[in-house]
Amino acid sequence: MIKKNLSTNFKSKATVVDASLVKVIAIDNEIFDVICQIGIYDNEDTRRYQLHVLEAIFDKNFSDDKEQMINNIWRDSVRYGVYIQGMSSGDRQGERIRIGKRIRQIREDRHIDARDLAKLANIDAANLSRIENGKYSVGLDILSKIAVSLGKKIDFIDL
């Protein structure tokens, strides 16, 4: 039975780091640290099966809204018997928050209403709100539209 369930390939990939930590690379290549006990299993088939279930849960619940995605992963982990004790918000959350705050700051400095910026950038106002709050993983095309609408351009700068 276990081997049959292992034949499905998922886009997310989970690997054991140590007895209590698993790294999961989600569909969009964002990395999540998950504290769970998968690494303690001596039986390799059981360990691989649990990792596979975790990958399935990440694939099933993938979303650009990482807060919603994480909440759904928590729920499904209980449903499917992978007992998560803790989980990071992903390795890109900090960048999303930083970029969102910067967009809001420029918009407010220019006294532009969020709805007006959304119209100028030809994006949904709700998506702009999620971007400004760091809850939405924005693609380069949308980010470029926002930047141009604010009289800015996207560039690479030294850190």
C-alpha positions as CSV (number, residue, x, y, z in Angstrom):
1,M,0.0,0.0,0.0
2,I,2.7,2.5,0.9
3,K,4.7,1.9,-2.3
4,K,1.6,2.4,-4.4
5,N,1.0,5.9,-2.8
6,L,4.6,6.8,-3.3
7,S,4.3,6.6,-7.1
8,T,2.6,10.0,-7.4
9,N,5.0,12.8,-8.1
10,F,4.3,16.2,-6.5
11,K,5.7,19.6,-7.4
12,S,6.6,20.4,-3.8
13,K,9.6,18.6,-2.4
14,A,10.2,17.7,1.3
15,T,13.4,16.6,2.8
16,V,14.4,15.6,6.3
17,V,17.0,17.9,7.8
18,D,17.2,16.3,11.3
19,A,15.0,14.4,13.7
20,S,12.6,17.4,14.2
21,L,13.0,19.5,11.0
22,V,11.9,19.1,7.5
23,K,12.5,21.6,4.6
24,V,9.7,21.9,2.0
25,I,10.3,23.6,-1.3
26,A,6.8,24.7,-2.5
27,I,5.6,24.9,-6.1
28,D,6.9,28.5,-6.4
29,N,10.3,27.5,-4.9
30,E,9.6,29.2,-1.6
31,I,11.3,27.3,1.2
32,F,9.4,26.5,4.4
33,D,10.9,25.0,7.6
34,V,8.5,22.6,9.2
35,I,9.0,21.2,12.7
36,C,7.6,17.7,12.9
37,Q,8.8,14.3,13.9
38,I,9.2,12.7,10.4
39,G,13.0,12.4,10.9
40,I,12.6,10.1,13.9
41,Y,11.1,7.2,12.0
42,D,13.6,4.3,11.7
43,N,11.6,2.7,8.9
44,E,12.6,4.3,5.7
45,D,9.3,3.5,3.9
46,T,7.3,5.2,6.7
47,R,9.6,8.2,6.6
48,R,9.3,8.5,2.8
49,Y,5.5,8.0,3.0
50,Q,5.2,10.8,5.6
51,L,7.3,13.2,3.5
52,H,5.2,12.3,0.5
53,V,2.0,13.1,2.4
54,L,3.6,16.5,3.4
55,E,4.4,17.2,-0.3
56,A,0.8,16.4,-1.2
57,I,-0.5,18.7,1.4
58,F,1.7,21.6,0.2
59,D,0.7,21.0,-3.4
60,K,-3.0,20.8,-2.5
61,N,-2.9,24.0,-0.6
62,F,-0.5,26.1,-2.7
63,S,-1.6,29.7,-2.9
64,D,0.0,33.1,-3.5
65,D,-1.7,34.1,-0.3
66,K,0.8,32.5,2.1
67,E,-1.2,33.2,5.2
68,Q,-4.2,31.3,3.8
69,M,-1.9,28.6,2.5
70,I,-0.2,28.0,5.8
71,N,-3.6,27.9,7.7
72,N,-4.8,25.3,5.2
73,I,-1.6,23.2,5.6
74,W,-2.0,23.2,9.3
75,R,-5.6,22.0,9.0
76,D,-4.7,19.3,6.4
77,S,-1.7,18.1,8.4
78,V,-4.0,17.0,11.2
79,R,-6.5,15.5,8.7
80,Y,-3.8,13.4,7.0
81,G,-1.8,12.4,10.0
82,V,1.3,14.5,9.6
83,Y,1.6,16.2,13.0
84,I,3.2,19.6,12.5
85,Q,4.5,21.3,15.6
86,G,5.6,24.5,14.0
87,M,6.1,26.1,10.6
88,S,7.9,29.1,9.2
89,S,6.1,31.7,7.0
90,G,8.5,30.9,4.1
91,D,11.8,32.4,3.1
92,R,10.3,35.2,1.0
93,Q,7.8,36.7,3.5
94,G,10.2,39.4,4.6
95,E,10.9,40.6,1.1
96,R,7.1,40.7,0.3
97,I,6.6,42.8,3.4
98,R,9.5,45.1,2.6
99,I,8.4,45.7,-1.0
100,G,4.8,46.2,0.0
101,K,5.7,48.8,2.6
102,R,7.8,50.6,0.1
103,I,5.0,50.7,-2.5
104,R,2.6,52.0,0.2
105,Q,5.1,54.6,1.3
106,I,5.6,56.0,-2.2
107,R,1.9,55.9,-2.9
108,E,1.1,57.8,0.3
109,D,4.0,60.3,-0.2
110,R,2.4,61.1,-3.6
111,H,-1.0,61.4,-2.1
112,I,-2.4,58.7,-4.3
113,D,-5.4,56.7,-3.1
114,A,-4.9,52.9,-3.3
115,R,-8.0,52.5,-5.6
116,D,-6.5,55.1,-8.0
117,L,-3.1,53.3,-8.1
118,A,-4.8,50.0,-8.7
119,K,-6.7,51.6,-11.7
120,L,-3.5,53.1,-13.1
121,A,-1.7,49.8,-12.8
122,N,-4.7,48.0,-14.2
123,I,-4.8,45.5,-11.2
124,D,-7.5,44.6,-8.8
125,A,-7.6,46.9,-5.7
126,A,-7.8,43.9,-3.4
127,N,-4.6,42.6,-4.9
128,L,-2.9,45.9,-4.4
129,S,-3.9,45.8,-0.7
130,R,-2.5,42.2,-0.4
131,I,0.7,43.4,-2.1
132,E,1.1,46.4,0.2
133,N,0.5,44.1,3.2
134,G,3.0,41.5,2.1
135,K,0.4,38.8,1.7
136,Y,0.6,38.4,-2.0
137,S,3.5,37.1,-4.1
138,V,3.6,39.6,-7.0
139,G,5.1,38.8,-10.4
140,L,7.5,41.1,-12.2
141,D,4.9,42.2,-14.7
142,I,2.5,43.5,-12.0
143,L,5.4,45.0,-10.0
144,S,6.5,46.8,-13.1
145,K,3.0,48.2,-13.7
146,I,2.9,49.5,-10.1
147,A,6.4,51.0,-10.4
148,V,5.6,52.8,-13.7
149,S,2.3,54.1,-12.2
150,L,4.3,55.6,-9.4
151,G,6.9,57.1,-11.7
152,K,9.5,54.5,-10.7
153,K,11.4,51.7,-12.4
154,I,12.6,48.4,-11.1
155,D,16.3,48.0,-11.0
156,F,19.0,45.9,-9.3
157,I,20.8,47.7,-6.5
158,D,23.7,46.7,-4.3
159,L,22.6,45.5,-0.8
